[in-house]
């Protein structure tokens, strides 16, 4: 009797394990099929072989300084290391709610005639963009002098190298659905970027609402994208935010940003955050970005 019970229990355990493994495999297959479908949609970029965030042929030459071509792409994007596979995290995933998916589909539809362009988003910076930044901050990589002289890396240098290899873009550092879920679209004619944003549970401030710092992060990220697409490598000099209403956790909002004025290397931008129906204004912001000059080192 006891032996029969134990055998039956073992069979049930094995059956349960097989069912669990089967469910997991079906889930993985479903996700892969979804990605395959998304890759085939018009306007959705496949895993890139070029850096879509580089609108210039030469470092420092901005979009305004080049002859306009049809659509939003100007200049030849520069390549990055093909050894690293980048997954576009701005594509729909199971954590997106209905409003988020609907808005994404609407902007993808607008992108079909070339007036709008979907901007892919990745967890790590492109190699070429990192090299561009090093032009202005030559001291950002303490490993460079040791590598150049052929010296063996010190313990501190090895630790630094390991940390740099693990670096991630802050808004993409949380797991799917827990933090910043967003997608950006650029209108090259009007010099503006629209970001659709859904804040996850790890971004809570006051109970049930987004943290003000999370809102500021998305405002700065959207304005920064607008500045970079317009003139190239630029950094925030000032950011002024007026928080008008709290944003409910898990809701979808629309961040509208635009370039208002350009004075030399200075870019004046503004943005607002609205509800999906545009009836509620949650925040407004103005900012100053400065285009970096490759002839001027900042450190």
C-alpha positions, 0 to 999 in steps of 0.5 A: 500500500505504502509503496503504491502510494509513493509510486503514484506520488512520484508519477504525479510530481513528474507529470506536474513538472512536465506540465510546468515545463511545457507551459514555460516553453509555450510561453517562450514560443508565444513571446518569440512569435510576437517579436517576429510579428512586430519585427515585420510591422511597417516602421518597426526597426529590426535589431539594428546594424546601425545606430539610429540615434546618430543623425550626423555624418560627422561628429558635432554636425547637427540635423539643422546643419545638413541638407534635408532628405525625404522622411526623418532620417538625415545623414548616414548613421554610424555603426556600433559593435556588432558583437552585442545584440541590442533588443528594442525595449520600446516595442509592445510587451505583455505589461502594456495596458490597452491605452499604451498599445492603442497609442503605439499603434496610432503613432506607428500608423502615422509613421507610414508616410514618413512624417513620424519616426519611431525611435528604438530604445535599448538597455545599453548605450551604443559603442559609437555614442560612448566614444563620442562622449569620450571626446568631450570627457577624456578623463571618463575612462581611467583605463585608457592610459593603462591600455595605451601604454600596454601596462597591466591593469591594476585591481581598481582598473579591472573593477572599473572595467567590470562596472563599465561593462555592466552599465545600463541606461537608467530608464531601462534598468528595471525589469519589464513592467516594473518601471519605465515603459515608454516609446518615443516618436519623432516629428522631423518637420515640427522639431518635436518628440512625443513619448508615450509613458506607463509607470510601473509599481517600482516608481511609486512615490505617494501611495498610488501615484508616480514619484516626482523623480520618476516623472522628472527622469522621463521629462529629461529623457524626452527633452534630451532625445529631442535635443540630440536628434536636433543637433547631436551630442548635447547635455542638460544645463537646466530643467524647470518643472511645474508639477500640476497634478499627481500621475496615477501609478500604472496610468498612461500619459503623453509627453510632448516635447519640442525645440523652441529656440536655438541660439548658437550651441544653446537649445531652449526646449519645452514639454508638457505631460497630458492624459491620453484624452489630453484633457488633464495637464499633469506637468509642464517643463522648460529646459536649456540644453547645450550642444557639446563642442568637440574642440572644447573639453569639459574636464 
